[in-house]
Amino acid sequence: MRNFDIVIIGAGIIGLAAAFRLLKKSPGLKVCILEKESIFAAHQTGRNSGVIHSGIYYKPGSSKALNCINGYKLLLEFCNEYNVSYEICGKLIIAVSENEINGLNILYERGTENGLTGLSVISENEIKKYEPHAVGLKALHVPQTGIVNYKTVCEKIYAELLKEKVCINFNERVTEIKCSSDEVSVKTQSETYSAGCLVSCAGLYSDRISELSGMKTDFKIIPFRGEYYRLRDESRRLVKNLIYPVPDPEFPFLGVHFTRRTDGITEAGPNAVLAFGRESYKKSDINFRESAEILKYSGFRKIAAKYFKTGFYEFYRSFSKKEFVRSLQKLIPEITADDLIPGGSGVRAQACSSDGTLIDDFLFAENEHIINVCNAPSPAATSAFSIGDTISEKIISKLK
């Protein structure tokens, strides 16, 4: 039995940031991070597109809005202090049809309520000043948006945690969790750990950890794969910075878009197709047990029935490069299939409730000894230090 004040499950950016912010508030605590992979940031964090989100999309007063705005500030402070390269390049959200203009205006209002300054709705001609190859009826220019490499951010956090004597154990998959009146014990395949408080930042497995810990929660993680293409080197001239469509308000996804990364690569995507496994990064990756679990879940069946056409279209576009290109051409008509080469992919851990609701906000669940980050999709990376503050305050309260 190894004893700690806090055990954190998951060495993605949220788990690392939670430990970092906690030790800023309460130095000297004994902290252990358990990670089932051999490296940190192996899944959602490491496959992130690298956007520093401004907070333009999120309902004012929501957990996403509050944490994104605060997290944005804390992220830039961290990058400045620890010499992490980033760029505040701004982005355009483009309305390509009349029925999208109202959505653009709603985003402008949300951004203003969330405290963003310098937002501007620009005309068709003004779009060309920012993105010469893009088209649209109107666009919203968001100057606060930026780009960073979140793996590099994690590398810096990791190094700082080691200086603080944080125990970070890799290849440790949690198999059992037990709570007593004064502590929680966490068993892995090789060790048992005890702590006054357990924090789960397990991402794709947050529902599994809830089940292991005996917490009653009404959600299940539904994995959605996001697939990217990359622009060939000679085609990068088509995109200067970031170009987004007006998102569908029915879904917690932003639609296929163009993102310039800090390494100079420009990505196009992602789509949002149901993944047949929590780590199914390829179309051929099928986990039959996890697929059956998804298909049996009442919440998923309700979503599938309600949004069948949209889901079918996402599958079709996933297999049809021609259709993927057609979606991108709404923003940049010049782009062709020859401009694109296959890129990477990621899997988004999307929490779904039993009534068929795709949970759109960050979601936490807790009891006397456990804090579970149940739902933390985008903009979780931007929000990580703020979420870390929220977690650390909860931990300090529990330890008292």
C-alpha positions as CSV (number, residue, x, y, z in Angstrom):
1,M,0.0,0.0,0.0
2,R,1.4,3.4,-1.1
3,N,-0.1,6.4,0.8
4,F,-0.7,9.8,-0.7
5,D,-2.8,12.9,0.1
6,I,-4.2,12.9,-3.5
7,V,-4.3,10.3,-6.3
8,I,-5.1,11.6,-9.8
9,I,-6.2,9.2,-12.5
10,G,-5.1,10.4,-16.0
11,A,-2.0,12.2,-17.2
12,G,-3.7,14.2,-19.9
13,I,-3.6,18.0,-19.7
14,I,-6.4,18.2,-17.2
15,G,-4.9,15.7,-14.8
16,L,-1.5,17.4,-15.1
17,A,-2.9,20.9,-14.7
18,A,-4.9,19.8,-11.7
19,A,-1.8,18.6,-9.9
20,F,0.1,21.8,-11.0
21,R,-2.5,24.2,-9.7
22,L,-3.1,22.2,-6.5
23,L,0.5,22.4,-5.6
24,K,0.5,26.2,-6.3
25,K,-2.2,26.5,-3.7
26,S,-1.1,23.9,-1.2
27,P,2.6,23.1,-1.7
28,G,3.9,20.0,0.2
29,L,0.9,17.8,-0.5
30,K,1.8,14.2,-1.5
31,V,0.4,13.7,-5.0
32,C,0.4,10.7,-7.2
33,I,-0.8,10.6,-10.9
34,L,-1.7,7.2,-12.4
35,E,-1.6,6.8,-16.2
36,K,-2.5,3.6,-18.0
37,E,-0.3,4.5,-21.0
38,S,3.4,4.7,-21.2
39,I,3.4,8.4,-21.9
40,F,1.4,11.5,-20.9
41,A,-1.1,13.2,-23.2
42,A,-1.5,10.0,-25.2
43,H,-5.1,10.4,-26.3
44,Q,-7.3,13.6,-26.5
45,T,-4.6,16.0,-25.4
46,G,-2.0,14.6,-27.7
47,R,-4.3,14.5,-30.7
48,N,-5.6,18.0,-30.2
49,S,-5.6,20.4,-33.1
50,G,-3.8,23.0,-30.9
51,V,-6.3,25.9,-30.9
52,I,-6.4,28.3,-28.1
53,H,-10.2,28.9,-27.9
54,S,-11.4,32.4,-27.1
55,G,-14.8,31.5,-25.5
56,I,-16.9,32.8,-28.4
57,Y,-19.1,29.7,-28.7
58,Y,-20.2,29.0,-25.1
59,K,-23.4,30.0,-23.3
60,P,-22.6,32.9,-21.0
61,G,-22.5,31.7,-17.4
62,S,-21.9,28.1,-18.4
63,S,-19.0,26.1,-17.0
64,K,-17.5,26.0,-20.5
65,A,-17.7,29.8,-20.8
66,L,-16.3,30.6,-17.4
67,N,-13.5,28.1,-17.5
68,C,-12.5,28.9,-21.1
69,I,-12.2,32.6,-20.4
70,N,-10.3,32.1,-17.2
71,G,-8.3,29.2,-18.6
72,Y,-7.3,31.3,-21.6
73,K,-5.7,33.8,-19.3
74,L,-3.9,31.2,-17.2
75,L,-2.7,29.3,-20.3
76,L,-1.0,32.4,-21.7
77,E,0.5,33.2,-18.4
78,F,1.9,29.7,-18.2
79,C,3.3,29.8,-21.7
80,N,4.9,33.2,-21.1
81,E,6.5,32.0,-17.8
82,Y,7.8,28.7,-19.1
83,N,8.7,29.7,-22.6
84,V,6.1,27.8,-24.5
85,S,5.7,29.1,-28.0
86,Y,2.2,30.2,-29.1
87,E,0.6,32.7,-31.4
88,I,-2.5,34.8,-31.1
89,C,-3.4,34.8,-34.8
90,G,-7.2,35.3,-34.7
91,K,-9.8,33.4,-36.8
92,L,-12.8,33.9,-39.0
93,I,-16.2,32.3,-38.5
94,I,-17.8,32.5,-41.9
95,A,-21.5,32.5,-42.8
96,V,-21.9,31.1,-46.3
97,S,-25.7,31.4,-46.6
98,E,-28.4,33.8,-45.4
99,N,-29.7,31.3,-42.8
100,E,-26.3,31.3,-41.1
101,I,-26.2,35.0,-40.6
102,N,-28.5,34.9,-37.5
103,G,-26.1,32.2,-36.0
104,L,-23.2,34.5,-36.6
105,N,-25.0,37.4,-34.8
106,I,-25.7,35.1,-31.9
107,L,-22.1,34.2,-31.6
108,Y,-21.2,37.9,-31.6
109,E,-23.6,38.5,-28.8
110,R,-22.3,35.5,-26.8
111,G,-18.7,36.6,-27.3
112,T,-19.5,40.1,-26.1
113,E,-21.3,38.8,-23.0
114,N,-18.4,36.5,-22.3
115,G,-16.1,39.6,-22.2
116,L,-14.4,39.4,-25.6
117,T,-13.4,42.7,-27.1
118,G,-12.5,43.6,-30.6
119,L,-15.0,41.3,-32.2
120,S,-16.2,42.5,-35.6
121,V,-18.8,41.3,-38.1
122,I,-17.2,41.9,-41.5
123,S,-18.5,42.0,-45.1
124,E,-17.8,39.7,-48.0
125,N,-15.1,42.0,-49.3
126,E,-13.5,42.4,-45.9
127,I,-13.1,38.6,-45.6
128,K,-10.5,38.8,-48.3
129,K,-8.3,41.1,-46.2
130,Y,-7.9,38.3,-43.6
131,E,-8.2,35.2,-45.8
132,P,-7.8,36.0,-49.5
133,H,-9.0,32.6,-50.7
134,A,-12.1,32.3,-48.4
135,V,-15.6,33.3,-49.4
136,G,-18.8,34.0,-47.5
137,L,-21.6,36.5,-47.1
138,K,-20.4,37.7,-43.7
139,A,-17.8,36.6,-41.2
140,L,-17.1,37.1,-37.5
141,H,-13.5,38.1,-36.8
142,V,-12.3,36.8,-33.4
143,P,-8.9,38.3,-32.7
144,Q,-8.3,36.4,-29.4
145,T,-8.1,32.9,-30.9
146,G,-4.6,31.4,-31.1
147,I,-2.6,28.3,-31.6
148,V,-0.2,26.3,-29.4
149,N,1.2,22.8,-29.1
150,Y,-0.6,21.2,-26.1
151,K,1.9,18.4,-25.9
152,T,4.6,21.0,-25.3
153,V,2.5,22.5,-22.6
154,C,2.2,19.1,-21.0
155,E,5.9,18.6,-21.2
156,K,6.5,21.8,-19.2
157,I,3.9,20.9,-16.6
158,Y,5.4,17.4,-16.3
159,A,8.8,18.8,-15.7
160,E,7.5,21.1,-13.0
161,L,5.6,18.3,-11.3
162,L,8.8,16.2,-11.1
163,K,10.5,19.1,-9.4
164,E,7.8,19.1,-6.8
165,K,8.3,15.4,-6.2
166,V,5.0,14.4,-7.7
167,C,4.8,10.6,-8.2
168,I,3.8,10.0,-11.8
169,N,3.4,6.3,-12.6
170,F,2.8,5.1,-16.1
171,N,1.5,1.8,-17.3
172,E,-0.9,1.7,-14.3
173,R,-4.4,0.8,-15.3
174,V,-6.9,1.2,-12.5
175,T,-8.9,-2.0,-11.8
176,E,-10.6,-1.4,-8.5
177,I,-11.6,1.6,-6.3
178,K,-12.9,1.2,-2.7
179,C,-14.0,4.0,-0.3
180,S,-13.9,3.9,3.5
181,S,-14.9,6.5,6.0
182,D,-11.6,8.3,5.9
183,E,-9.8,7.3,2.6
184,V,-10.1,5.8,-0.8
185,S,-8.0,3.0,-2.1
186,V,-7.1,2.5,-5.8
187,K,-5.9,-0.8,-7.1
188,T,-4.0,-1.2,-10.3
189,Q,-2.6,-4.4,-11.9
190,S,0.6,-4.0,-9.9
191,E,0.0,-1.8,-6.9
192,T,-2.5,-0.4,-4.4
193,Y,-2.6,3.3,-3.5
194,S,-4.5,5.0,-0.8
195,A,-5.3,8.7,-0.5
196,G,-7.6,11.1,1.3
197,C,-9.0,12.2,-2.1
198,L,-9.2,10.7,-5.6
199,V,-9.5,12.8,-8.7
200,S,-10.5,11.1,-12.0
201,C,-9.4,12.9,-15.2
202,A,-9.9,9.7,-17.2
203,G,-11.4,11.3,-20.4
204,L,-12.6,8.4,-22.6
205,Y,-13.0,6.2,-19.5
206,S,-14.6,8.7,-17.1
207,D,-17.8,6.6,-17.0
208,R,-15.9,3.4,-16.2
209,I,-14.2,5.1,-13.3
210,S,-17.6,6.3,-12.0
211,E,-18.8,2.7,-12.1
212,L,-15.6,1.4,-10.4
213,S,-16.0,3.9,-7.6
214,G,-19.7,3.2,-7.0
215,M,-20.8,6.7,-7.9
216,K,-24.3,6.9,-9.4
217,T,-24.1,9.0,-12.5
218,D,-26.5,9.2,-15.4
219,F,-24.1,9.3,-18.4
220,K,-22.1,7.2,-20.7
221,I,-19.1,8.2,-22.9
222,I,-19.9,7.9,-26.6
223,P,-16.7,8.1,-28.6
224,F,-16.7,10.2,-31.8
225,R,-13.8,10.0,-34.1
226,G,-12.6,13.2,-35.8
227,E,-10.6,12.7,-39.0
228,Y,-8.3,15.3,-40.6
229,Y,-6.7,15.9,-43.9
230,R,-3.6,18.0,-44.3
231,L,-2.9,20.6,-47.0
232,R,0.1,19.8,-49.1
233,D,3.0,22.1,-48.6
234,E,2.4,23.9,-51.9
235,S,-1.3,24.4,-50.9
236,R,-0.8,26.0,-47.6
237,R,-1.0,29.4,-49.2
238,L,-4.8,28.9,-49.4
239,V,-5.1,29.4,-45.6
240,K,-3.4,32.1,-43.6
241,N,-4.7,31.3,-40.1
242,L,-8.0,29.7,-38.9
243,I,-11.2,29.5,-40.9
244,Y,-14.4,28.1,-39.3
245,P,-18.0,27.6,-40.5
246,V,-21.0,28.7,-38.4
247,P,-21.6,25.7,-36.2
248,D,-24.9,23.7,-36.1
249,P,-26.6,24.7,-32.8
250,E,-28.0,21.2,-32.5
251,F,-24.6,19.6,-32.0
252,P,-21.6,20.2,-29.7
253,F,-19.2,20.1,-32.7
254,L,-17.9,23.0,-34.8
255,G,-18.0,21.5,-38.3
256,V,-15.0,20.9,-40.6
257,H,-12.7,23.8,-40.7
258,F,-9.1,24.9,-41.5
259,T,-6.5,25.2,-38.7
260,R,-2.9,26.4,-39.1
261,R,-0.7,24.7,-36.4
262,T,2.4,26.0,-34.7
263,D,4.6,23.6,-36.8
264,G,3.4,25.2,-40.0
265,I,1.1,22.3,-41.0
266,T,-2.5,23.3,-42.0
267,E,-5.2,20.8,-41.1
268,A,-8.7,20.5,-42.6
269,G,-11.3,18.8,-40.5
270,P,-12.4,17.2,-38.3
271,N,-15.6,15.4,-39.0
272,A,-17.5,13.7,-36.2
273,V,-18.3,10.1,-36.9
274,L,-19.3,7.5,-34.3
275,A,-16.2,5.4,-33.3
276,F,-16.6,1.7,-32.7
277,G,-14.3,1.8,-29.7
278,R,-12.9,4.4,-27.3
279,E,-9.5,4.3,-28.9
280,S,-10.6,3.6,-32.5
281,Y,-8.4,6.0,-34.3
282,K,-8.8,4.2,-37.7
283,K,-11.9,3.2,-39.6
284,S,-10.7,-0.4,-39.3
285,D,-10.4,-0.2,-35.5
286,I,-13.4,-2.0,-34.1
287,N,-13.8,-3.0,-30.4
288,F,-16.8,-5.3,-30.5
289,R,-17.4,-5.3,-26.8
290,E,-17.3,-1.5,-26.6
291,S,-19.4,-1.2,-29.7
292,A,-22.1,-3.5,-28.3
293,E,-22.0,-1.4,-25.1
294,I,-22.7,1.7,-27.0
295,L,-25.4,0.2,-29.2
296,K,-27.2,-1.2,-26.1
297,Y,-27.2,2.1,-24.3
298,S,-30.7,3.7,-24.3
299,G,-29.3,7.2,-24.5
300,F,-27.4,6.4,-27.7
301,R,-30.4,4.8,-29.3
302,K,-32.4,7.9,-28.7
303,I,-29.7,10.1,-30.3
304,A,-29.4,7.7,-33.2
305,A,-33.2,7.8,-33.8
306,K,-33.3,11.6,-33.6
307,Y,-30.2,12.4,-35.7
308,F,-30.1,9.4,-38.1
309,K,-29.7,11.5,-41.2
310,T,-26.8,13.6,-39.7
311,G,-25.1,10.4,-38.5
312,F,-25.4,8.7,-41.8
313,Y,-24.0,11.8,-43.6
314,E,-21.0,11.9,-41.3
315,F,-20.2,8.2,-42.1
316,Y,-20.7,8.9,-45.8
317,R,-18.3,11.9,-45.7
318,S,-15.8,9.8,-43.7
319,F,-15.5,7.4,-46.6
320,S,-15.9,9.9,-49.4
321,K,-13.0,12.3,-49.9
322,K,-15.0,14.0,-52.6
323,E,-17.8,14.9,-50.1
324,F,-15.2,16.0,-47.5
325,V,-13.7,18.3,-50.1
326,R,-17.2,19.6,-51.0
327,S,-17.7,20.6,-47.4
328,L,-14.4,22.5,-47.4
329,Q,-15.2,24.2,-50.7
330,K,-18.0,26.1,-49.0
331,L,-15.3,28.1,-47.2
332,I,-12.5,27.9,-49.9
333,P,-13.9,27.2,-53.3
334,E,-10.4,26.8,-54.8
335,I,-9.5,23.8,-52.8
336,T,-9.5,20.4,-54.6
337,A,-8.9,16.8,-53.6
338,D,-5.3,17.1,-54.9
339,D,-4.6,19.7,-52.3
340,L,-5.3,17.3,-49.5
341,I,-3.4,14.3,-48.0
342,P,-4.5,12.1,-45.2
343,G,-3.9,13.5,-41.7
344,G,-4.3,12.3,-38.2
345,S,-7.4,11.6,-36.1
346,G,-8.6,11.9,-32.6
347,V,-11.5,10.5,-30.5
348,R,-13.7,12.9,-28.6
349,A,-15.1,11.6,-25.3
350,Q,-18.7,12.9,-25.5
351,A,-20.9,12.3,-22.5
352,C,-24.4,11.3,-23.2
353,S,-27.3,11.0,-20.7
354,S,-29.8,8.2,-20.7
355,D,-32.5,10.6,-22.1
356,G,-30.6,11.0,-25.3
357,T,-29.0,14.3,-24.6
358,L,-25.4,15.0,-25.8
359,I,-24.1,16.8,-22.7
360,D,-22.7,20.1,-24.0
361,D,-21.2,21.6,-20.8
362,F,-18.3,20.4,-18.6
363,L,-19.7,18.0,-16.0
364,F,-18.3,17.1,-12.6
365,A,-19.5,14.5,-10.1
366,E,-18.2,14.0,-6.6
367,N,-18.7,12.4,-3.2
368,E,-16.9,12.7,0.1
369,H,-13.6,11.4,-1.3
370,I,-13.9,11.4,-5.1
371,I,-14.0,14.1,-7.8
372,N,-14.8,12.9,-11.3
373,V,-14.4,15.0,-14.4
374,C,-17.2,13.3,-16.3
375,N,-17.4,15.4,-19.4
376,A,-14.6,17.7,-20.6
377,P,-14.5,18.0,-24.4
378,S,-13.3,21.1,-26.3
379,P,-12.4,23.7,-25.0
380,A,-11.0,21.6,-22.2
381,A,-7.3,22.0,-23.3
382,T,-7.7,25.8,-23.3
383,S,-9.6,25.6,-20.0
384,A,-7.2,23.1,-18.3
385,F,-5.6,25.4,-15.8
386,S,-9.0,26.9,-14.8
387,I,-10.5,23.4,-14.5
388,G,-7.4,22.6,-12.4
389,D,-8.2,25.5,-10.1
390,T,-11.8,24.2,-9.7
391,I,-10.5,20.7,-8.9
392,S,-7.9,22.0,-6.5
393,E,-10.4,24.0,-4.5
394,K,-12.6,21.0,-4.2
395,I,-9.7,18.9,-3.1
396,I,-8.6,21.4,-0.4
397,S,-12.2,21.5,0.9
398,K,-12.4,17.7,1.1
399,L,-9.0,17.4,2.8
400,K,-10.0,19.9,5.5
